[in-house]
Amino acid sequence: ESRRRAEPMDVLPADEVLLPGMPPPPHPQFSGFTWDSHARLWVQWSNGRPIHTICVDSENSC
């Protein structure tokens, strides 16, 4: 019953995988991008969960 009344999910459930040294989101429900300077990646967040990374280091594969 509670699942029927719950808000729909905007992202599919997935195992949360944070890279070593990846900074946490600025706040628990953050949506947007953060810069991971150690991995040289932009991390896209949706509702406090990392959903995508964008590599900007053209010399190395990320």
DAZIFEN-V785801 format. One record per residue. N is the residue number from 1. RES is the residue in three letters. SS is DSSP state (h for helix, s for strand, l for the rest). PHI is phi in degrees with one decimal (none if undefined). Layout:
N RES SS PHI
N RES SS PHI
//
This chain:
1 GLU l none
2 SER h -65.5
3 ARG h -67.6
4 ARG h -66.0
5 ARG h -88.4
6 ALA l -70.6
7 GLU l -63.9
8 PRO l -67.1
9 MET l -77.1
10 ASP l -101.2
11 VAL l -138.5
12 LEU l -75.8
13 PRO l -62.2
14 ALA l -152.7
15 ASP l -65.2
16 GLU l -80.1
17 VAL l -117.9
18 LEU l -103.4
19 LEU l -68.4
20 PRO l -54.9
21 GLY l 83.9
22 MET l -66.8
23 PRO l -68.1
24 PRO l -69.8
25 PRO l -65.6
26 PRO l -59.1
27 HIS l -151.0
28 PRO l -55.1
29 GLN l -106.4
30 PHE l -62.4
31 SER l -128.2
32 GLY s 150.2
33 PHE s -121.7
34 THR s -129.5
35 TRP s -101.2
36 ASP s -100.4
37 SER l -69.1
38 HIS l -68.0
39 ALA l -90.0
40 ARG l 56.0
41 LEU s -130.7
42 TRP s -87.1
43 VAL s -112.2
44 GLN s -93.1
45 TRP s -116.7
46 SER s -136.3
47 ASN l 51.9
48 GLY l 82.1
49 ARG s -120.3
50 PRO s -71.7
51 ILE s -120.4
52 HIS s -162.9
53 THR s -124.4
54 ILE s -126.5
55 CYS s -80.5
56 VAL l -121.6
57 ASP l -95.8
58 SER l -72.5
59 GLU l -81.8
60 ASN l -121.2
61 SER l -81.4
62 CYS l -93.2
//
